């Protein structure tokens, strides 16, 4: 007997919230991966680990928020605690392997393909381990076509996200990449769920219901990943290099103060260049007994040079400007 499945028990609330969590985890993970590429080797592992944990926590939280709206009309659904925790660990560890490959090998084709394959398989493994943690009076059955398509979507989404982490520069482009990855991850989840069916047991099996209800086990477990995502968001928010990007951080525009609190001393004012005045018309070029201070060649030549200069007076060199006849 087939069970009646409802994947949207709370309407559009669970898909929308699940998509937001997938985007949040992807955005934080991508920004941390970008930050690791701009840092020295001593801090690189920390940023990569933070990025892997952000992506894994975001995907895991997305999955179980979406599963809050899943129900089977003929049987209650419970969850096994150990397998639920295992799905979170698998998500973080396997995603971390892919992130570290790209973080240390760069955006080469081999590194991206291998890291995308590992990360995508990790996302798919997290999904199906989380599905296996459900306990009900029935057996889960999957359509092979839907399962294969969901794995392909996961691998493609992971590869595209890792490529964006090492290739896309700037805050807005990486934000757009995280939105696309959120669509892909959420689409992968609901693609796999579209091929799910439940075959109910004809005889009620009480052992099949061993576990805790979704509300009592999933909601408390989400406190940890949600708190971690909040703390990771604070780290990203207070790191200007992650928000602004390398170009905006290192090269402030003209007339602006650089980010990060470092101020540049204002440039000293430059005095205007003196006018092009001939040397013989400058007051400092005239002898003390010559023309009065502040006057140029408008004074008669008799004021410029004594009639009988006497010994020691420097000889006149070069033509003198024509003197203006005196009117007094």
Order of alpha helices (4+ residues) and beta strands (2+ residues): beta-alpha-alpha-beta-beta-alpha-alpha-beta-beta-alpha-alpha-beta-beta-alpha-alpha-alpha-alpha
